[in-house]
């Protein structure tokens, strides 16, 4: 018997994590939400550091 993760790779529509709160199929929704949260947190951090006069260099995305 295989692992559940193997099953969900073959049938992503059966994975409950691929659905948003309203029940629509959205396999990349969680990744987009997490990226939006991280971007917002970085933006707020940059604003606070700018107000304090601390210059902060963002790490390059590679």
Jmol script that loads the backbone (N, CA, C; Angstrom):
load data "model"
ATOM      1  N   UNK A   1       0.850  -1.176   0.000  1.00  0.00           N
ATOM      2  CA  UNK A   1       0.000   0.000   0.000  1.00  0.00           C
ATOM      3  C   UNK A   1       0.893   1.235   0.000  1.00  0.00           C
ATOM      4  N   UNK A   2       0.603   2.177  -0.840  1.00  0.00           N
ATOM      5  CA  UNK A   2       1.429   3.370  -0.961  1.00  0.00           C
ATOM      6  C   UNK A   2       1.101   4.422   0.083  1.00  0.00           C
ATOM      7  N   UNK A   3       1.873   5.466   0.061  1.00  0.00           N
ATOM      8  CA  UNK A   3       1.668   6.593   0.964  1.00  0.00           C
ATOM      9  C   UNK A   3       0.545   7.487   0.449  1.00  0.00           C
ATOM     10  N   UNK A   4      -0.083   8.222   1.357  1.00  0.00           N
ATOM     11  CA  UNK A   4      -1.137   9.159   0.944  1.00  0.00           C
ATOM     12  C   UNK A   4      -0.589  10.225   0.011  1.00  0.00           C
ATOM     13  N   UNK A   5       0.625  10.658   0.255  1.00  0.00           N
ATOM     14  CA  UNK A   5       1.199  11.707  -0.594  1.00  0.00           C
ATOM     15  C   UNK A   5       1.329  11.238  -2.039  1.00  0.00           C
ATOM     16  N   UNK A   6       1.600   9.957  -2.247  1.00  0.00           N
ATOM     17  CA  UNK A   6       1.656   9.419  -3.612  1.00  0.00           C
ATOM     18  C   UNK A   6       0.296   9.512  -4.281  1.00  0.00           C
ATOM     19  N   UNK A   7      -0.742   9.216  -3.537  1.00  0.00           N
ATOM     20  CA  UNK A   7      -2.102   9.283  -4.076  1.00  0.00           C
ATOM     21  C   UNK A   7      -2.446  10.716  -4.474  1.00  0.00           C
ATOM     22  N   UNK A   8      -2.118  11.683  -3.613  1.00  0.00           N
ATOM     23  CA  UNK A   8      -2.458  13.078  -3.891  1.00  0.00           C
ATOM     24  C   UNK A   8      -1.650  13.638  -5.056  1.00  0.00           C
ATOM     25  N   UNK A   9      -0.455  13.112  -5.296  1.00  0.00           N
ATOM     26  CA  UNK A   9       0.304  13.538  -6.471  1.00  0.00           C
ATOM     27  C   UNK A   9      -0.401  13.100  -7.750  1.00  0.00           C
ATOM     28  N   UNK A  10      -0.974  11.910  -7.727  1.00  0.00           N
ATOM     29  CA  UNK A  10      -1.689  11.402  -8.901  1.00  0.00           C
ATOM     30  C   UNK A  10      -3.067  12.039  -9.064  1.00  0.00           C
ATOM     31  N   UNK A  11      -3.711  12.370  -7.945  1.00  0.00           N
ATOM     32  CA  UNK A  11      -5.066  12.922  -7.964  1.00  0.00           C
ATOM     33  C   UNK A  11      -5.118  14.178  -7.090  1.00  0.00           C
ATOM     34  N   UNK A  12      -4.564  15.299  -7.557  1.00  0.00           N
ATOM     35  CA  UNK A  12      -4.520  16.502  -6.722  1.00  0.00           C
ATOM     36  C   UNK A  12      -5.900  17.044  -6.374  1.00  0.00           C
ATOM     37  N   UNK A  13      -6.909  16.728  -7.175  1.00  0.00           N
ATOM     38  CA  UNK A  13      -8.252  17.223  -6.879  1.00  0.00           C
ATOM     39  C   UNK A  13      -8.849  16.547  -5.643  1.00  0.00           C
ATOM     40  N   UNK A  14      -8.256  15.443  -5.177  1.00  0.00           N
ATOM     41  CA  UNK A  14      -8.723  14.749  -3.981  1.00  0.00           C
ATOM     42  C   UNK A  14      -8.084  15.299  -2.703  1.00  0.00           C
ATOM     43  N   UNK A  15      -7.067  16.127  -2.826  1.00  0.00           N
ATOM     44  CA  UNK A  15      -6.366  16.674  -1.668  1.00  0.00           C
ATOM     45  C   UNK A  15      -7.160  17.850  -1.110  1.00  0.00           C
ATOM     46  N   UNK A  16      -7.654  17.775   0.123  1.00  0.00           N
ATOM     47  CA  UNK A  16      -8.448  18.869   0.681  1.00  0.00           C
ATOM     48  C   UNK A  16      -7.661  20.173   0.826  1.00  0.00           C
ATOM     49  N   UNK A  17      -6.344  20.103   0.861  1.00  0.00           N
ATOM     50  CA  UNK A  17      -5.535  21.319   0.967  1.00  0.00           C
ATOM     51  C   UNK A  17      -5.538  22.124  -0.323  1.00  0.00           C
ATOM     52  N   UNK A  18      -6.009  21.544  -1.417  1.00  0.00           N
ATOM     53  CA  UNK A  18      -6.043  22.246  -2.697  1.00  0.00           C
ATOM     54  C   UNK A  18      -7.330  23.039  -2.911  1.00  0.00           C
ATOM     55  N   UNK A  19      -8.148  23.168  -1.877  1.00  0.00           N
ATOM     56  CA  UNK A  19      -9.403  23.909  -1.983  1.00  0.00           C
ATOM     57  C   UNK A  19      -9.351  25.120  -1.068  1.00  0.00           C
ATOM     58  N   UNK A  20      -9.922  26.250  -1.546  1.00  0.00           N
ATOM     59  CA  UNK A  20      -9.948  27.445  -0.711  1.00  0.00           C
ATOM     60  C   UNK A  20     -11.132  27.375   0.257  1.00  0.00           C
ATOM     61  N   UNK A  21     -11.325  28.444   1.039  1.00  0.00           N
ATOM     62  CA  UNK A  21     -12.354  28.454   2.073  1.00  0.00           C
ATOM     63  C   UNK A  21     -13.762  28.314   1.506  1.00  0.00           C
ATOM     64  N   UNK A  22     -13.982  28.778   0.284  1.00  0.00           N
ATOM     65  CA  UNK A  22     -15.321  28.710  -0.307  1.00  0.00           C
ATOM     66  C   UNK A  22     -15.542  27.418  -1.090  1.00  0.00           C
ATOM     67  N   UNK A  23     -14.571  26.515  -1.092  1.00  0.00           N
ATOM     68  CA  UNK A  23     -14.731  25.226  -1.728  1.00  0.00           C
ATOM     69  C   UNK A  23     -14.295  25.157  -3.180  1.00  0.00           C
ATOM     70  N   UNK A  24     -13.674  26.214  -3.695  1.00  0.00           N
ATOM     71  CA  UNK A  24     -13.192  26.196  -5.081  1.00  0.00           C
ATOM     72  C   UNK A  24     -11.827  25.521  -5.141  1.00  0.00           C
ATOM     73  N   UNK A  25     -11.601  24.786  -6.206  1.00  0.00           N
ATOM     74  CA  UNK A  25     -10.322  24.111  -6.424  1.00  0.00           C
ATOM     75  C   UNK A  25      -9.267  25.147  -6.770  1.00  0.00           C
ATOM     76  N   UNK A  26      -8.242  25.253  -5.931  1.00  0.00           N
ATOM     77  CA  UNK A  26      -7.189  26.246  -6.117  1.00  0.00           C
ATOM     78  C   UNK A  26      -5.878  25.670  -5.578  1.00  0.00           C
ATOM     79  N   UNK A  27      -5.178  24.856  -6.377  1.00  0.00           N
ATOM     80  CA  UNK A  27      -3.996  24.161  -5.858  1.00  0.00           C
ATOM     81  C   UNK A  27      -2.847  25.079  -5.461  1.00  0.00           C
ATOM     82  N   UNK A  28      -2.763  26.278  -6.012  1.00  0.00           N
ATOM     83  CA  UNK A  28      -1.670  27.185  -5.664  1.00  0.00           C
ATOM     84  C   UNK A  28      -2.111  28.293  -4.718  1.00  0.00           C
ATOM     85  N   UNK A  29      -3.312  28.225  -4.219  1.00  0.00           N
ATOM     86  CA  UNK A  29      -3.856  29.276  -3.364  1.00  0.00           C
ATOM     87  C   UNK A  29      -3.090  29.463  -2.068  1.00  0.00           C
ATOM     88  N   UNK A  30      -2.736  28.385  -1.419  1.00  0.00           N
ATOM     89  CA  UNK A  30      -2.014  28.473  -0.149  1.00  0.00           C
ATOM     90  C   UNK A  30      -0.660  29.133  -0.359  1.00  0.00           C
ATOM     91  N   UNK A  31       0.028  28.762  -1.423  1.00  0.00           N
ATOM     92  CA  UNK A  31       1.332  29.364  -1.701  1.00  0.00           C
ATOM     93  C   UNK A  31       1.197  30.859  -1.956  1.00  0.00           C
ATOM     94  N   UNK A  32       0.158  31.257  -2.692  1.00  0.00           N
ATOM     95  CA  UNK A  32      -0.057  32.688  -2.945  1.00  0.00           C
ATOM     96  C   UNK A  32      -0.368  33.432  -1.653  1.00  0.00           C
ATOM     97  N   UNK A  33      -1.191  32.834  -0.788  1.00  0.00           N
ATOM     98  CA  UNK A  33      -1.527  33.477   0.480  1.00  0.00           C
ATOM     99  C   UNK A  33      -0.295  33.640   1.357  1.00  0.00           C
ATOM    100  N   UNK A  34       0.513  32.615   1.453  1.00  0.00           N
ATOM    101  CA  UNK A  34       1.725  32.686   2.269  1.00  0.00           C
ATOM    102  C   UNK A  34       2.706  33.716   1.717  1.00  0.00           C
ATOM    103  N   UNK A  35       2.848  33.792   0.395  1.00  0.00           N
ATOM    104  CA  UNK A  35       3.729  34.769  -0.231  1.00  0.00           C
ATOM    105  C   UNK A  35       3.216  36.183   0.044  1.00  0.00           C
ATOM    106  N   UNK A  36       1.896  36.379  -0.032  1.00  0.00           N
ATOM    107  CA  UNK A  36       1.309  37.695   0.234  1.00  0.00           C
ATOM    108  C   UNK A  36       1.547  38.101   1.689  1.00  0.00           C
ATOM    109  N   UNK A  37       1.401  37.159   2.625  1.00  0.00           N
ATOM    110  CA  UNK A  37       1.661  37.452   4.040  1.00  0.00           C
ATOM    111  C   UNK A  37       3.122  37.835   4.254  1.00  0.00           C
ATOM    112  N   UNK A  38       4.029  37.084   3.641  1.00  0.00           N
ATOM    113  CA  UNK A  38       5.460  37.359   3.796  1.00  0.00           C
ATOM    114  C   UNK A  38       5.825  38.708   3.184  1.00  0.00           C
ATOM    115  N   UNK A  39       5.265  39.025   2.027  1.00  0.00           N
ATOM    116  CA  UNK A  39       5.538  40.317   1.394  1.00  0.00           C
ATOM    117  C   UNK A  39       5.018  41.465   2.250  1.00  0.00           C
ATOM    118  N   UNK A  40       3.821  41.303   2.827  1.00  0.00           N
ATOM    119  CA  UNK A  40       3.252  42.344   3.681  1.00  0.00           C
ATOM    120  C   UNK A  40       4.098  42.526   4.941  1.00  0.00           C
ATOM    121  N   UNK A  41       4.536  41.426   5.541  1.00  0.00           N
ATOM    122  CA  UNK A  41       5.375  41.515   6.736  1.00  0.00           C
ATOM    123  C   UNK A  41       6.695  42.209   6.419  1.00  0.00           C
ATOM    124  N   UNK A  42       7.274  41.917   5.269  1.00  0.00           N
ATOM    125  CA  UNK A  42       8.522  42.564   4.870  1.00  0.00           C
ATOM    126  C   UNK A  42       8.309  44.051   4.638  1.00  0.00           C
ATOM    127  N   UNK A  43       7.187  44.401   4.035  1.00  0.00           N
ATOM    128  CA  UNK A  43       6.868  45.810   3.793  1.00  0.00           C
ATOM    129  C   UNK A  43       6.727  46.563   5.112  1.00  0.00           C
ATOM    130  N   UNK A  44       6.035  45.973   6.085  1.00  0.00           N
ATOM    131  CA  UNK A  44       5.873  46.616   7.393  1.00  0.00           C
ATOM    132  C   UNK A  44       7.224  46.747   8.099  1.00  0.00           C
ATOM    133  N   UNK A  45       8.067  45.725   8.004  1.00  0.00           N
ATOM    134  CA  UNK A  45       9.389  45.780   8.611  1.00  0.00           C
ATOM    135  C   UNK A  45      10.214  46.899   7.992  1.00  0.00           C
ATOM    136  N   UNK A  46      10.163  47.019   6.678  1.00  0.00           N
ATOM    137  CA  UNK A  46      10.892  48.087   5.996  1.00  0.00           C
ATOM    138  C   UNK A  46      10.416  49.463   6.454  1.00  0.00           C
ATOM    139  N   UNK A  47       9.096  49.621   6.642  1.00  0.00           N
ATOM    140  CA  UNK A  47       8.552  50.902   7.095  1.00  0.00           C
ATOM    141  C   UNK A  47       9.042  51.239   8.498  1.00  0.00           C
ATOM    142  N   UNK A  48       9.024  50.266   9.400  1.00  0.00           N
ATOM    143  CA  UNK A  48       9.469  50.493  10.775  1.00  0.00           C
ATOM    144  C   UNK A  48      10.951  50.841  10.807  1.00  0.00           C
ATOM    145  N   UNK A  49      11.752  50.102  10.063  1.00  0.00           N
ATOM    146  CA  UNK A  49      13.187  50.380  10.042  1.00  0.00           C
ATOM    147  C   UNK A  49      13.483  51.740   9.426  1.00  0.00           C
ATOM    148  N   UNK A  50      12.713  52.129   8.425  1.00  0.00           N
ATOM    149  CA  UNK A  50      12.904  53.439   7.810  1.00  0.00           C
ATOM    150  C   UNK A  50      12.576  54.547   8.805  1.00  0.00           C
ATOM    151  N   UNK A  51      11.509  54.358   9.592  1.00  0.00           N
ATOM    152  CA  UNK A  51      11.137  55.346  10.600  1.00  0.00           C
ATOM    153  C   UNK A  51      12.218  55.476  11.667  1.00  0.00           C
ATOM    154  N   UNK A  52      12.876  54.389  11.989  1.00  0.00           N
ATOM    155  CA  UNK A  52      13.926  54.413  12.999  1.00  0.00           C
ATOM    156  C   UNK A  52      15.259  54.868  12.435  1.00  0.00           C
ATOM    157  N   UNK A  53      15.332  55.009  11.126  1.00  0.00           N
ATOM    158  CA  UNK A  53      16.566  55.457  10.508  1.00  0.00           C
ATOM    159  C   UNK A  53      17.566  54.345  10.266  1.00  0.00           C
ATOM    160  N   UNK A  54      17.120  53.131  10.318  1.00  0.00           N
ATOM    161  CA  UNK A  54      17.985  51.981  10.077  1.00  0.00           C
ATOM    162  C   UNK A  54      17.787  51.548   8.635  1.00  0.00           C
ATOM    163  N   UNK A  55      18.880  51.423   7.924  1.00  0.00           N
ATOM    164  CA  UNK A  55      18.775  51.003   6.535  1.00  0.00           C
ATOM    165  C   UNK A  55      18.912  49.491   6.474  1.00  0.00           C
ATOM    166  N   UNK A  56      17.995  48.905   5.792  1.00  0.00           N
ATOM    167  CA  UNK A  56      17.922  47.444   5.727  1.00  0.00           C
ATOM    168  C   UNK A  56      17.967  47.021   4.272  1.00  0.00           C
ATOM    169  N   UNK A  57      18.894  46.160   3.943  1.00  0.00           N
ATOM    170  CA  UNK A  57      19.000  45.658   2.573  1.00  0.00           C
ATOM    171  C   UNK A  57      18.297  44.310   2.498  1.00  0.00           C
ATOM    172  N   UNK A  58      17.355  44.214   1.574  1.00  0.00           N
ATOM    173  CA  UNK A  58      16.634  42.959   1.390  1.00  0.00           C
ATOM    174  C   UNK A  58      17.562  41.917   0.778  1.00  0.00           C
ATOM    175  N   UNK A  59      17.414  40.689   1.210  1.00  0.00           N
ATOM    176  CA  UNK A  59      18.218  39.631   0.576  1.00  0.00           C
ATOM    177  C   UNK A  59      17.764  39.425  -0.858  1.00  0.00           C
ATOM    178  N   UNK A  60      18.705  39.148  -1.718  1.00  0.00           N
ATOM    179  CA  UNK A  60      18.359  38.935  -3.124  1.00  0.00           C
ATOM    180  C   UNK A  60      17.676  37.588  -3.277  1.00  0.00           C
ATOM    181  N   UNK A  61      16.708  37.536  -4.183  1.00  0.00           N
ATOM    182  CA  UNK A  61      15.985  36.291  -4.449  1.00  0.00           C
ATOM    183  C   UNK A  61      16.695  35.557  -5.572  1.00  0.00           C
ATOM    184  N   UNK A  62      17.287  34.448  -5.236  1.00  0.00           N
ATOM    185  CA  UNK A  62      18.012  33.653  -6.238  1.00  0.00           C
ATOM    186  C   UNK A  62      17.525  32.249  -6.250  1.00  0.00           C
TER     187      UNK A  62
END
end "model"
wireframe off; spacefill off
backbone 0.3
color backbone group
